[in-house]
């Protein structure tokens, strides 16, 4: 994960496909992501259309991709709802998204109109996202009055500051300082879909770096994975069969809630909520067939003390 020549994240694309597949289909009034489909390329969008239509393809590889996107949609809906609601409740002038991937919040949440957003991600993934934003802007929707070719899709947030960081080798604090982040002002930190792919020492180093730039009144919204025998067997089986689109991006650290709370407490962050996705799915009325994945995935909120 630390190689500078690494390709853009396939996990980020799958998560975006999951959001696009679920847009307008479930958790009505609480989940919507009309931007996700605009960030996908034609081949990536084709399988989304199949999932939305409920028409699985015949080929083995095509069916595997279909099922991956369908299952991902089940996971990302409760996760996205929980995170969005936590961000709305803790709106500050600064939002830092760690491992932003193809996150669409700066382009779809009107509540960020007075917020400066820092999108922190690996240089390869960030370059890929910016190319997708430019491609999306170059294809006007019916409501667009002009062709935005050459520009990036306009954001709803006050500003978006792309900050390239390889979490395995770069210093997060140095990068944020260079990008204009103010450590004396309250910050909402979002860390979604990253922790499992980092080693435990890398997770600790990132928590230490963000805590050093966290003023009173700040909050961390965190998504992580807890140990699960069923989920581990499922991931191993898909890798052995070569049927995982994210097989080259293995999980490296899993955390029990008590362990995560203890780590955050070391750096002055008190956990005020920590729920697994299965409960969250039931709360928002979204599908819950992927029970093992939903039970092991968690969303926690911690506040500075």
Secondary structure, DSSP 8 states (H G I E B T S, - for coil): ---TT----HHHHHHHHHHHHHTTTSSTTT---TTGGGGS-HHHHHHHHHHHHT---SSHHHHHHHHHHHHHHHHHHHHHHHHHHHHHHT--SEEEEET-TT--HHHH-GGGTT-EEEEEE-HHHHHHHHHHHHHHHTS--TT-SS--TTS----SSSEEEEEE--TTTS-HHHHHHHTT--TTS--EEEE-S-GGGS-HHHHHHHHHHHHTT--TT-EEEEEEE---HHHHHHHHHHHHTT--TTTTS-------HHHHHHHHHHTTEEEEEEEEHHHHHHHHT-----HHHHHHEEEEEEEE-
